[in-house]
């Protein structure tokens, strides 16, 4: 009886187990996942998931170190290092790179201050192991371009440099010559600035570009490669409004001496600095060209954070913040002989920041970056157009003379000026031979026939009797009201005249010619002696504007129009909300592109691409000048 009960109980247990196993997952099997989850699982590593890859787990498991790594990572890393000295399989080096990076990340998060101080050393080890793996150190296994470990190793190298040199107590990295003692041996690091166009002493700090997330621009322009992208912040940058306060720099650590040298303390390395504005590739010791990892957008965005340039808008136009940022020409980078200047001129109640989208896109193009340098002109846009145009001409002339007094740089003689809205009107003043026509449009007489003080006559001659600037060879007009804006109606101009505050001298200079102008111009001014603003200058009734529109560009100057039309239907009957097509159109242009956009066409991707096309075409035409493509 007891035996039958035991047999029954055993059978029941067996039946229960069979039922359980038939309805539940087996200890070994598979789970179904989506393609997105599958990709994450296949390519997981310490960088993207904070865990080891399957390849590294395989190596640790091969030496029975997998469970030990979870408990005490330093011990398996030391054991693997010893094995790598005797075993030439490259997968050991890759595993060491991953393990060192993951352990460094754990040390950073430690509550123990002494452990935190060890983190940079393990990150530097990760960079060295990654370098050895990618360069084929101690490995007879030829790496394939299809081996995703290669890109992961390069990424670990790049990010390890960031954290491996974060050894200071203040913001920024400590990039200096040093003897670094590591958990396994030591390495002597020297600085190599032979390819760097500036002195390191010019910079206050070097910040990892990847430490920041960019906002406000459509695309963050990065180039994949090797090295650590940096924001190199110049000293006293906070007090400067010109471009070039921060440079886009990439640093690489070029290692000399293998794993044995590292263990023996005889390894050497050079920390090399490159301007990624000028350099996009470096050569390995066998002559192979390797791209530099670069970030051209973040340094620009970093310096625009809290910049006073954003204040150059409506309040500046109304004269509420006079002289906060001086008018003038500003460069986005130090002058480079052989690079053609592209000068951006902003519009009414605007500022240079409105060019950032175009600048960011154009500069990312390798050919444009190699052949062009970008400047921008800042002016108080409430002044009369002719006065601002005179300041632009003077500033450009002075800058070219200062940079190249002997006229040895042919690139400076191929300048491109691009103006948006009112800036387009200023741009045209750089490229026309006016004779006396502008003076006659305002006064009905030639200048010598006017009975006015010589000082006043000299100012008028300076503003209105113009010869083209000889170094301006191409002009680009974007949403430019060549025949005025339909928004500049009499009531709006009177309102602006009431709102705008101008310096006393500027008011006096604008009114000193009242007695000499024609009745039509006096009517434009409201029939009373008052000061002119740029809104008056952009009225469709302004005879000077009408005359300027009919003056062709000087021989040797090529013009291009980009016209915005936001309305549907025939674009030639449309407008951009501020300027009619009929006002923006000029005969005789080398090209004209219509974009469906509001007035701020300089932000439109198609307009930006058209500017790129014009610049590339300009290079092809300049083959005989020494500035064309190589």
Backbone torsions as a table, in degrees:
resi	resn	phi	psi	omega
1	UNK	NA	-47.3	179.9
2	UNK	-65.2	-38.5	179.9
3	UNK	-63.9	-42.1	178.8
4	UNK	-62.4	-36.9	179.2
5	UNK	-65.5	-39.5	180.0
6	UNK	-65.6	-43.6	178.9
7	UNK	-62.2	-40.8	178.8
8	UNK	-63.2	-43.3	-178.9
9	UNK	-63.6	-41.7	179.4
10	UNK	-64.4	-41.1	178.3
11	UNK	-65.1	-39.0	179.0
12	UNK	-63.3	-42.4	178.6
13	UNK	-62.3	-40.9	179.5
14	UNK	-62.6	-42.3	179.1
15	UNK	-63.1	-42.2	178.9
16	UNK	-61.4	-42.9	-179.7
17	UNK	-63.4	-41.5	179.1
18	UNK	-63.9	-42.1	177.6
19	UNK	-63.0	-41.8	-179.3
20	UNK	-63.1	-45.8	-178.1
21	UNK	-67.5	-30.5	-179.5
22	UNK	-73.8	-19.7	-176.3
23	UNK	-108.1	-9.6	-176.8
24	UNK	-122.4	164.9	-179.3
25	UNK	-67.0	145.5	175.6
26	UNK	-78.8	161.3	179.2
27	UNK	-58.7	-30.5	178.0
28	UNK	-123.0	129.2	-178.8
29	UNK	179.6	-154.4	-178.1
30	UNK	-136.2	155.4	170.9
31	UNK	-121.6	142.9	-178.0
32	UNK	-85.4	135.1	179.5
33	UNK	-132.9	167.1	178.1
34	UNK	-78.8	163.9	175.6
35	UNK	-56.8	-37.6	179.2
36	UNK	-62.5	-47.1	179.0
37	UNK	-66.6	-36.6	179.6
38	UNK	-62.0	-44.3	179.7
39	UNK	-61.6	-44.4	178.8
40	UNK	-61.0	-40.7	-179.2
41	UNK	-67.6	-41.5	-175.9
42	UNK	-68.8	-39.6	-172.5
43	UNK	-108.4	22.1	179.1
44	UNK	-67.2	143.6	178.2
45	UNK	-158.8	177.5	-177.4
46	UNK	-59.9	-27.8	-178.2
47	UNK	-73.7	-45.6	-172.2
48	UNK	-97.9	-14.2	-177.9
49	UNK	-137.9	-6.7	179.5
50	UNK	71.9	23.7	177.2
51	UNK	-138.7	164.5	178.4
52	UNK	-74.3	150.3	175.0
53	UNK	-74.3	165.4	176.6
54	UNK	-61.1	-36.2	-179.6
55	UNK	-62.4	-41.5	179.7
56	UNK	-73.0	-36.7	176.4
57	UNK	-62.9	-36.3	177.7
58	UNK	-60.7	-45.7	-178.4
59	UNK	-66.4	-45.0	178.2
60	UNK	-60.6	-41.7	-179.8
61	UNK	-66.6	-32.6	179.4
62	UNK	-59.3	-32.9	-179.0
63	UNK	-106.4	16.2	179.3
64	UNK	57.0	41.5	-179.3
65	UNK	-114.6	1.0	-173.1
66	UNK	-65.3	-50.4	-179.1
67	UNK	-68.4	-33.0	179.9
68	UNK	-66.1	-35.2	179.6
69	UNK	-63.3	-36.2	179.4
70	UNK	-65.4	-29.2	-175.9
71	UNK	-93.2	-44.5	-175.0
72	UNK	-145.7	82.7	-170.5
73	UNK	-56.9	-33.3	-174.9
74	UNK	-62.1	-33.7	-177.0
75	UNK	-68.1	-51.7	176.7
76	UNK	-61.8	-34.6	178.4
77	UNK	-62.4	-43.6	178.5
78	UNK	-63.4	-41.2	180.0
79	UNK	-65.1	-42.4	178.4
80	UNK	-64.4	-38.2	178.9
81	UNK	-58.9	-43.7	178.9
82	UNK	-64.7	-40.0	179.8
83	UNK	-66.3	-36.7	-179.8
84	UNK	-64.1	-26.4	177.7
85	UNK	-68.9	-24.7	-176.2
86	UNK	-110.9	-17.5	-174.5
87	UNK	-116.4	125.6	-173.4
88	UNK	-90.9	13.0	178.1
89	UNK	-73.3	126.0	-175.7
90	UNK	-67.5	-21.7	-178.0
91	UNK	-65.9	-21.9	176.4
92	UNK	-67.7	-42.9	178.9
93	UNK	-62.5	-42.9	179.4
94	UNK	-62.4	-42.3	179.0
95	UNK	-64.2	-40.1	176.0
96	UNK	-60.3	-39.9	178.8
97	UNK	-62.4	-46.4	179.9
98	UNK	-65.2	-46.8	-177.8
99	UNK	-62.2	-42.0	-179.4
100	UNK	-66.1	-40.5	179.5
101	UNK	-65.3	-45.3	-178.5
102	UNK	-65.4	-40.5	178.5
103	UNK	-66.9	-39.8	176.0
104	UNK	-59.0	-40.1	178.3
105	UNK	-64.3	-37.3	178.2
106	UNK	-68.1	-38.4	179.5
107	UNK	-66.4	-36.0	177.7
108	UNK	-59.2	-37.8	-177.4
109	UNK	-86.8	0.4	-178.8
110	UNK	-69.3	150.6	175.4
111	UNK	-87.1	-4.7	179.4
112	UNK	-91.4	119.9	-175.8
113	UNK	-62.6	-37.4	179.5
114	UNK	-65.8	-37.8	177.5
115	UNK	-67.5	-38.3	177.6
116	UNK	-59.8	-36.7	-179.3
117	UNK	-69.4	-20.0	178.0
118	UNK	-79.2	-20.1	-173.3
119	UNK	-55.4	-48.5	-178.9
120	UNK	-58.4	-31.8	-180.0
121	UNK	-67.8	-40.4	178.6
122	UNK	-70.8	-33.2	175.3
123	UNK	-66.3	-40.4	177.9
124	UNK	-64.7	-38.5	174.4
125	UNK	-59.2	-42.6	178.5
126	UNK	-59.4	-41.9	178.0
127	UNK	-62.6	-41.4	-179.2
128	UNK	-67.5	-46.4	178.1
129	UNK	-60.9	-40.5	178.5
130	UNK	-62.7	-42.1	178.5
131	UNK	-61.4	-46.7	179.9
132	UNK	-62.1	-40.4	-179.0
133	UNK	-64.7	-49.7	-176.6
134	UNK	-68.0	-35.7	-177.8
135	UNK	-81.7	-3.6	177.6
136	UNK	84.0	17.5	179.1
137	UNK	-58.6	125.4	174.6
138	UNK	61.6	19.6	-178.7
139	UNK	-128.5	132.5	175.3
140	UNK	-93.2	-0.2	-179.3
141	UNK	-86.4	117.6	-179.9
142	UNK	-74.0	126.4	-178.6
143	UNK	-76.0	141.6	179.4
144	UNK	-102.0	148.1	176.7
145	UNK	-66.7	-14.3	179.2
146	UNK	-90.5	-2.4	178.8
147	UNK	-83.3	108.4	-175.6
148	UNK	-66.9	-12.8	176.9
149	UNK	-65.1	-27.4	-179.1
150	UNK	-63.7	-49.4	179.5
151	UNK	-66.7	-38.1	178.5
152	UNK	-63.6	-38.2	179.0
153	UNK	-66.7	-39.5	177.6
154	UNK	-64.8	-41.6	177.7
155	UNK	-62.7	-41.5	177.7
156	UNK	-64.3	-39.3	175.8
157	UNK	-58.1	-48.7	-177.2
158	UNK	-63.1	-49.8	-177.2
159	UNK	-72.8	-27.0	176.3
160	UNK	-69.3	-33.7	175.7
161	UNK	-61.2	-43.7	176.7
162	UNK	-53.3	-54.1	-173.0
163	UNK	-84.1	-21.1	178.0
164	UNK	-73.5	-23.0	178.5
165	UNK	-106.4	11.1	175.9
166	UNK	-87.0	63.7	-174.5
167	UNK	-104.0	-0.7	-178.3
168	UNK	-94.3	175.3	179.7
169	UNK	-99.0	-5.4	-177.9
170	UNK	-115.5	175.9	179.2
171	UNK	-63.3	141.1	177.9
172	UNK	102.6	168.4	-177.9
173	UNK	-97.6	153.1	177.6
174	UNK	-95.9	95.2	-177.0
175	UNK	-107.2	90.3	-177.6
176	UNK	-149.3	162.7	176.3
177	UNK	-64.5	136.0	-176.6
178	UNK	-163.8	159.3	170.2
179	UNK	-100.7	111.3	-177.8
180	UNK	-98.5	115.1	175.3
181	UNK	-87.9	124.3	-174.5
182	UNK	-113.9	167.9	178.4
183	UNK	-55.2	-26.5	177.7
184	UNK	-129.7	92.0	178.2
185	UNK	83.5	-157.8	-178.7
186	UNK	-155.1	165.5	-179.8
187	UNK	-144.0	138.7	179.0
188	UNK	-96.2	122.9	-175.7
189	UNK	-110.4	124.7	175.3
190	UNK	-110.7	162.5	177.8
191	UNK	-99.8	137.7	177.3
192	UNK	-125.5	107.5	179.4
193	UNK	-112.7	21.7	-176.2
194	UNK	-64.4	-26.6	178.9
195	UNK	-104.0	9.3	-176.5
196	UNK	-97.4	128.1	-173.3
197	UNK	-77.7	-6.1	-177.7
198	UNK	-127.1	169.3	173.7
199	UNK	-88.3	140.6	179.8
200	UNK	-61.5	-26.3	-179.2
201	UNK	-66.9	-15.7	178.8
202	UNK	-72.6	-13.8	-171.5
203	UNK	-109.2	138.9	179.5
204	UNK	-80.6	-38.0	-177.2
205	UNK	-160.7	159.0	176.0
206	UNK	-120.7	121.7	-176.8
207	UNK	-115.1	140.7	176.1
208	UNK	-66.5	124.9	-179.3
209	UNK	-62.8	-33.9	-177.7
210	UNK	-72.6	-5.1	177.7
211	UNK	-74.6	-11.2	-174.1
212	UNK	-121.6	148.6	172.6
213	UNK	-106.1	129.0	-175.2
214	UNK	-87.3	142.4	173.7
215	UNK	-131.1	157.8	171.6
216	UNK	93.1	-8.8	175.1
217	UNK	-122.9	154.6	-174.2
218	UNK	-67.2	-38.8	-172.8
219	UNK	-136.6	135.6	170.1
220	UNK	-90.8	113.2	-173.1
221	UNK	-85.5	109.2	178.2
222	UNK	-124.6	149.6	174.3
223	UNK	-121.4	125.7	-178.7
224	UNK	-74.3	139.0	179.2
225	UNK	178.0	-148.5	-179.2
226	UNK	-114.0	141.7	177.0
227	UNK	121.4	170.0	-177.7
228	UNK	-105.3	110.2	176.3
229	UNK	-68.5	133.1	-175.4
230	UNK	-126.6	152.4	166.0
231	UNK	-100.3	108.2	179.6
232	UNK	-93.9	107.7	-174.0
233	UNK	-94.4	121.8	-179.4
234	UNK	-74.0	154.9	178.8
235	UNK	-64.6	142.5	-178.5
236	UNK	59.8	24.7	-178.3
237	UNK	-62.9	-30.9	-178.3
238	UNK	-65.4	-19.5	-178.9
239	UNK	-96.4	0.4	-175.4
240	UNK	-110.2	145.2	177.3
241	UNK	-110.9	-8.7	179.8
242	UNK	-74.6	162.6	176.4
243	UNK	-69.8	167.2	178.1
244	UNK	87.3	9.7	177.0
245	UNK	-66.2	-30.7	176.9
246	UNK	-127.7	135.1	-179.5
247	UNK	-109.3	146.4	173.8
248	UNK	-84.1	116.5	-173.8
249	UNK	-128.6	148.0	172.1
250	UNK	-126.2	134.8	177.4
251	UNK	-113.7	138.5	173.1
252	UNK	-126.9	153.9	175.8
253	UNK	-110.4	107.7	-179.6
254	UNK	-95.0	117.5	-171.2
255	UNK	-96.1	137.4	175.3
256	UNK	-121.9	123.9	-175.9
257	UNK	103.6	134.5	-174.7
258	UNK	-88.4	-160.9	-175.2
259	UNK	-63.3	-37.1	178.2
260	UNK	-63.4	-41.9	179.1
261	UNK	-63.9	-38.1	177.7
262	UNK	-61.6	-45.7	-179.7
263	UNK	-65.8	-34.5	-178.7
264	UNK	-83.0	-8.1	-179.9
265	UNK	80.4	19.2	-178.9
266	UNK	-111.0	5.5	-179.5
267	UNK	-69.8	147.9	178.8
268	UNK	-126.9	153.0	176.5
269	UNK	-149.2	149.8	176.3
270	UNK	-116.5	125.6	174.7
271	UNK	-89.6	105.8	-173.3
272	UNK	-98.7	141.9	-178.7
273	UNK	-115.1	137.4	178.6
274	UNK	-135.9	141.4	169.0
275	UNK	-82.7	114.0	-178.5
276	UNK	-76.7	-4.6	169.6
277	UNK	-70.7	-29.3	-174.0
278	UNK	-111.4	-25.2	-173.1
279	UNK	-125.2	128.4	179.7
280	UNK	-115.5	-16.1	178.9
281	UNK	-138.4	157.0	172.0
282	UNK	-128.7	163.9	-179.6
283	UNK	-106.7	138.7	172.7
284	UNK	-79.2	177.7	-176.7
285	UNK	-66.9	-21.8	176.7
286	UNK	-93.3	8.6	175.8
287	UNK	89.3	3.3	179.2
288	UNK	-74.0	131.1	178.1
289	UNK	-81.0	126.6	-178.7
290	UNK	-120.7	129.7	179.6
291	UNK	-69.0	145.0	174.5
292	UNK	-85.4	137.9	169.6
293	UNK	-67.0	130.6	-175.9
294	UNK	-141.5	154.7	176.2
295	UNK	-142.5	105.9	-177.4
296	UNK	-93.2	-16.1	-174.4
297	UNK	-86.6	-43.4	-172.6
298	UNK	-62.2	-43.8	176.8
299	UNK	-58.3	-39.1	177.8
300	UNK	-64.4	-46.5	-179.1
301	UNK	-66.5	-34.5	179.4
302	UNK	-61.0	-43.9	-177.9
303	UNK	-76.8	-20.7	177.0
304	UNK	-82.6	-12.5	176.6
305	UNK	-62.9	113.8	-179.5
306	UNK	73.9	13.7	-176.1
307	UNK	-69.2	146.6	176.1
308	UNK	-69.9	-13.6	179.4
309	UNK	-59.8	-29.1	179.9
310	UNK	-68.3	-17.7	179.3
311	UNK	-80.9	-10.0	-179.4
312	UNK	-83.7	64.4	-178.4
313	UNK	-129.0	-130.2	-175.0
314	UNK	-62.4	-43.2	-177.2
315	UNK	-64.2	-36.8	176.4
316	UNK	-66.7	-39.9	177.9
317	UNK	-59.6	-38.5	-179.7
318	UNK	-79.8	-3.6	177.0
319	UNK	80.1	19.7	-177.4
320	UNK	-84.4	-16.9	179.3
321	UNK	-131.6	62.1	-175.7
322	UNK	-66.0	139.2	172.6
323	UNK	63.7	18.7	177.2
324	UNK	-64.4	-44.1	171.5
325	UNK	-123.8	123.2	-176.0
326	UNK	-61.9	142.7	171.3
327	UNK	-63.4	150.1	177.6
328	UNK	153.0	-172.2	-177.3
329	UNK	-102.6	129.2	-178.1
330	UNK	-124.3	145.5	-175.9
331	UNK	-109.5	140.1	179.3
332	UNK	-82.4	-8.9	178.1
333	UNK	-157.8	158.6	175.6
334	UNK	-58.6	148.7	-177.2
335	UNK	-57.4	133.8	176.9
336	UNK	-122.2	112.1	174.8
337	UNK	-56.4	141.4	179.3
338	UNK	93.2	-6.6	177.7
339	UNK	-106.0	131.9	-177.5
340	UNK	-76.2	130.8	176.9
341	UNK	-74.6	134.9	168.3
342	UNK	-113.7	117.3	-175.5
343	UNK	-104.2	122.1	176.4
344	UNK	-96.1	132.2	179.8
345	UNK	-121.8	115.4	-175.4
346	UNK	-76.0	173.0	-176.2
347	UNK	-100.4	-163.1	-176.2
348	UNK	-68.9	138.0	178.3
349	UNK	52.2	36.1	-176.2
350	UNK	-125.5	-169.4	179.8
351	UNK	-160.0	169.7	-176.1
352	UNK	-62.8	-19.2	-178.5
353	UNK	-60.8	-26.6	179.8
354	UNK	-66.7	-11.4	177.1
355	UNK	-93.8	-3.8	-172.3
356	UNK	-60.4	-41.6	-179.1
357	UNK	-60.4	-44.2	179.1
358	UNK	-68.4	-44.6	-179.8
359	UNK	-60.4	-44.5	-178.9
360	UNK	-62.0	-40.4	-178.7
361	UNK	-73.6	-46.2	-177.1
362	UNK	-65.7	-40.7	-175.5
363	UNK	-68.3	-21.6	179.9
364	UNK	-74.7	-20.3	178.4
365	UNK	-72.4	121.1	-174.6
366	UNK	-57.7	-40.5	-178.8
367	UNK	-67.1	-45.1	179.1
368	UNK	-62.9	-42.2	-178.5
369	UNK	-64.0	-35.7	-178.9
370	UNK	-73.5	-35.2	-169.4
371	UNK	-102.1	-15.9	-174.3
372	UNK	-125.4	152.3	168.8
373	UNK	-123.9	146.8	-171.6
374	UNK	-112.2	129.7	175.4
375	UNK	-121.8	161.7	173.1
376	UNK	-139.3	146.2	-178.1
377	UNK	-104.7	128.0	178.3
378	UNK	-107.1	131.0	177.7
379	UNK	-147.3	156.8	176.9
380	UNK	-80.0	106.7	-165.7
381	UNK	-78.6	4.2	176.3
382	UNK	-89.8	-9.6	179.9
383	UNK	-72.9	161.6	177.9
384	UNK	-62.4	146.0	-171.7
385	UNK	-58.6	-43.2	-176.2
386	UNK	-63.3	-34.7	179.9
387	UNK	-70.0	-45.1	177.9
388	UNK	-63.5	-37.2	179.0
389	UNK	-65.0	-37.9	177.8
390	UNK	-64.5	-39.1	178.2
391	UNK	-65.8	-39.1	176.9
392	UNK	-61.7	-47.2	-179.6
393	UNK	-60.6	-46.0	-179.2
394	UNK	-62.7	-42.1	-177.1
395	UNK	-66.3	-42.7	178.9
396	UNK	-64.5	-43.5	-179.7
397	UNK	-61.8	-44.9	-179.5
398	UNK	-65.2	-38.4	-177.8
399	UNK	-67.8	-43.8	179.5
400	UNK	-62.5	-41.1	179.4
401	UNK	-65.3	-41.7	-178.8
402	UNK	-67.9	-39.1	-177.3
403	UNK	-77.5	-31.8	-173.4
404	UNK	-142.3	67.5	-174.6
405	UNK	-62.5	-26.1	-179.1
406	UNK	-92.3	-2.2	179.7
407	UNK	66.2	37.6	-176.0
408	UNK	-91.9	-11.4	-176.2
409	UNK	-104.4	103.8	-178.3
410	UNK	-65.1	-23.6	-178.8
411	UNK	-64.1	-33.9	179.3
412	UNK	-68.0	-18.3	179.6
413	UNK	-91.6	9.5	-179.8
414	UNK	-122.0	32.5	-171.6
415	UNK	-60.9	142.2	174.2
416	UNK	-113.4	129.8	177.8
417	UNK	-118.1	125.8	-179.7
418	UNK	-120.5	124.7	-177.6
419	UNK	-124.3	138.8	177.0
420	UNK	-106.4	132.9	175.7
421	UNK	56.0	-124.1	178.2
422	UNK	-56.1	-33.4	178.0
423	UNK	-59.9	-29.0	175.7
424	UNK	-67.3	-36.1	176.4
425	UNK	-64.9	-43.4	176.7
426	UNK	-60.4	-38.7	-179.3
427	UNK	-61.9	-41.7	-177.9
428	UNK	-64.4	-31.5	178.8
429	UNK	-61.4	-19.7	-179.3
430	UNK	-82.2	-11.0	-166.3
431	UNK	-131.9	26.0	-178.0
432	UNK	-131.7	153.6	171.6
433	UNK	-107.6	106.4	-170.5
434	UNK	-89.4	-23.6	-170.7
435	UNK	56.9	-139.9	179.9
436	UNK	-95.6	5.0	-170.1
437	UNK	-63.2	-37.7	-179.2
438	UNK	-71.2	-38.6	177.6
439	UNK	-63.0	-43.8	-179.6
440	UNK	-65.7	-33.1	-179.3
441	UNK	-64.0	-27.6	-179.1
442	UNK	-94.8	-36.5	-172.1
443	UNK	-111.5	-16.8	-176.6
444	UNK	78.9	5.1	-177.1
445	UNK	-139.2	163.4	169.0
446	UNK	-74.1	161.6	-174.2
447	UNK	-61.9	-42.1	-177.0
448	UNK	-66.8	-20.4	-179.1
449	UNK	-83.4	-8.7	-178.8
450	UNK	-84.6	131.1	178.9
451	UNK	-90.5	82.0	-178.8
452	UNK	-137.9	159.5	179.2
453	UNK	-55.3	146.0	-177.9
454	UNK	-60.8	-33.1	179.7
455	UNK	-64.9	-42.3	178.2
456	UNK	-67.4	-38.9	179.8
457	UNK	-64.5	-37.8	179.2
458	UNK	-65.5	-39.9	178.5
459	UNK	-65.3	-40.0	180.0
460	UNK	-66.3	-41.0	178.2
461	UNK	-61.8	-41.4	-179.1
462	UNK	-63.2	-35.3	-176.4
463	UNK	-87.1	-32.5	-165.9
464	UNK	-121.5	-14.9	177.5
465	UNK	-107.5	99.9	-164.6
466	UNK	-122.0	147.4	166.9
467	UNK	-113.1	147.6	-179.3
468	UNK	-64.1	144.3	174.4
469	UNK	-66.9	125.0	-171.6
470	UNK	-66.3	-19.4	-176.9
471	UNK	-94.2	-6.8	177.0
472	UNK	-88.0	115.5	-175.2
473	UNK	-112.6	-15.1	-178.9
474	UNK	-148.8	137.2	177.9
475	UNK	-127.7	144.3	-179.8
476	UNK	-126.3	124.5	-179.3
477	UNK	-106.2	124.9	177.8
478	UNK	-118.4	119.3	177.6
479	UNK	48.8	47.2	-173.5
480	UNK	-95.1	127.7	-179.9
481	UNK	-84.0	72.7	-176.8
482	UNK	-60.2	-30.1	178.8
483	UNK	-114.5	25.4	175.6
484	UNK	93.0	166.9	178.8
485	UNK	-107.0	136.0	178.7
486	UNK	-68.8	-8.9	176.6
487	UNK	-82.6	-16.9	-179.4
488	UNK	-85.0	63.5	178.3
489	UNK	-84.1	165.4	-174.0
490	UNK	-59.1	-42.9	-177.2
491	UNK	-66.7	-36.3	180.0
492	UNK	-71.7	-35.0	178.7
493	UNK	-68.4	-38.8	177.6
494	UNK	-64.3	-39.1	178.2
495	UNK	-63.6	-45.5	-180.0
496	UNK	-64.2	-39.1	179.3
497	UNK	-61.7	-31.2	178.6
498	UNK	-76.3	-33.0	-177.0
499	UNK	-84.8	-34.4	-172.7
500	UNK	-74.5	137.6	174.7
501	UNK	-113.0	119.0	179.1
502	UNK	-113.0	150.3	173.5
503	UNK	-57.0	149.7	-175.4
504	UNK	-57.2	-43.7	-177.9
505	UNK	-64.0	-35.9	179.5
506	UNK	-68.5	-38.8	177.6
507	UNK	-64.0	-44.6	-179.7
508	UNK	-62.4	-43.1	-179.0
509	UNK	-65.7	-33.4	-178.0
510	UNK	-77.6	-20.9	-178.6
511	UNK	-98.3	-10.9	-174.3
512	UNK	-68.8	-16.3	-178.0
513	UNK	-99.6	5.4	-174.8
514	UNK	-57.4	-42.4	-176.3
515	UNK	-70.5	-11.2	-174.9
516	UNK	-105.2	-11.4	-175.6
517	UNK	-84.2	164.1	-178.7
518	UNK	-73.0	167.2	178.9
519	UNK	-62.0	-34.5	178.8
520	UNK	-63.3	-38.9	179.4
521	UNK	-70.2	-39.4	177.5
522	UNK	-62.3	-37.3	177.4
523	UNK	-64.2	-38.3	177.4
524	UNK	-61.0	-31.7	179.7
525	UNK	-86.5	8.7	177.3
526	UNK	88.7	10.6	177.8
527	UNK	73.7	16.5	178.4
528	UNK	-143.7	159.3	-175.9
529	UNK	-76.0	103.6	-178.2
530	UNK	-144.5	173.5	-176.7
531	UNK	-87.5	152.8	178.3
532	UNK	-89.6	145.0	168.3
533	UNK	-119.6	173.6	177.9
534	UNK	-63.8	-27.2	177.6
535	UNK	-64.1	-38.3	174.6
536	UNK	-63.7	-40.2	-177.9
537	UNK	-65.3	-26.7	-179.0
538	UNK	-99.3	15.8	174.2
539	UNK	-71.3	139.3	175.8
540	UNK	-60.0	-16.9	-179.9
541	UNK	-88.9	-2.9	-177.1
542	UNK	-71.2	114.4	-178.1
543	UNK	-65.1	-30.0	178.4
544	UNK	-64.6	-42.0	179.9
545	UNK	-64.8	-41.0	178.4
546	UNK	-61.1	-41.5	-179.9
547	UNK	-68.4	-43.8	180.0
548	UNK	-59.6	-37.6	-178.9
549	UNK	-63.0	-28.4	-177.2
550	UNK	-89.9	-10.2	-180.0
551	UNK	-80.9	123.1	-179.4
552	UNK	-73.2	159.4	173.6
553	UNK	-63.8	149.4	-178.2
554	UNK	-64.9	151.7	176.3
555	UNK	-55.2	136.5	-179.1
556	UNK	92.0	-6.7	178.4
557	UNK	-108.5	128.5	-179.6
558	UNK	-105.9	136.5	-178.2
559	UNK	-116.0	149.2	177.6
560	UNK	-137.4	140.4	179.7
561	UNK	-116.5	135.1	169.9
562	UNK	-120.2	113.4	-171.6
563	UNK	-114.1	126.3	179.3
564	UNK	-93.2	135.6	175.4
565	UNK	-137.4	118.8	-177.1
566	UNK	-99.5	-11.2	-178.7
567	UNK	-85.4	158.2	177.5
568	UNK	-80.4	171.1	176.9
569	UNK	88.2	-158.3	-177.9
570	UNK	-62.9	116.2	-177.6
571	UNK	-61.9	-27.1	-178.7
572	UNK	-70.8	-11.4	175.9
573	UNK	-105.6	4.8	-174.0
574	UNK	-103.5	-171.7	-179.6
575	UNK	-154.3	173.0	179.4
576	UNK	-105.7	13.1	-176.4
577	UNK	97.8	-15.8	179.0
578	UNK	-131.4	-39.4	-172.9
579	UNK	-125.8	130.9	174.7
580	UNK	-74.3	151.0	174.8
581	UNK	-55.5	-42.2	-176.8
582	UNK	-62.0	-25.6	177.4
583	UNK	-83.4	-35.5	-176.5
584	UNK	-79.7	-21.2	-176.9
585	UNK	-76.5	137.7	172.9
586	UNK	-129.4	135.6	172.9
587	UNK	-71.6	155.5	174.0
588	UNK	84.1	5.4	179.1
589	UNK	-77.3	148.9	178.0
590	UNK	-69.3	-27.5	177.3
591	UNK	-156.6	156.8	174.9
592	UNK	-143.4	125.0	178.1
593	UNK	-118.4	131.6	175.8
594	UNK	-102.6	125.7	176.9
595	UNK	-117.0	141.4	177.7
596	UNK	-81.5	98.5	-170.8
597	UNK	-158.9	162.5	168.5
598	UNK	-76.7	-171.1	-172.5
599	UNK	-62.0	-30.9	-177.5
600	UNK	-80.0	63.7	-174.7
601	UNK	-69.6	-18.8	-179.8
602	UNK	-66.9	-11.4	176.7
603	UNK	-92.6	-11.7	-174.4
604	UNK	-75.4	127.5	-178.3
605	UNK	-57.3	-35.9	-179.8
606	UNK	-69.8	-36.2	176.4
607	UNK	-66.7	-39.8	178.7
608	UNK	-63.6	-42.8	179.4
609	UNK	-66.0	-32.4	176.6
610	UNK	-66.9	-39.3	176.2
611	UNK	-63.0	-40.8	176.4
612	UNK	-59.5	-45.4	179.7
613	UNK	-57.7	-43.5	-179.5
614	UNK	-63.0	-41.6	-178.7
615	UNK	-68.1	-40.2	178.0
616	UNK	-66.1	-42.5	177.3
617	UNK	-61.6	-36.2	178.6
618	UNK	-62.0	-37.6	178.7
619	UNK	-66.4	-43.3	179.7
620	UNK	-60.7	-36.9	179.9
621	UNK	-75.4	-16.9	-175.7
622	UNK	-99.5	22.4	-176.6
623	UNK	-58.3	-32.8	-177.9
624	UNK	-82.7	-3.5	-176.0
625	UNK	-96.6	-6.1	-177.1
626	UNK	85.5	8.1	-179.3
627	UNK	-121.4	7.0	-179.4
628	UNK	-78.8	-179.9	179.5
629	UNK	-62.8	145.8	176.9
630	UNK	-92.4	NA	NA
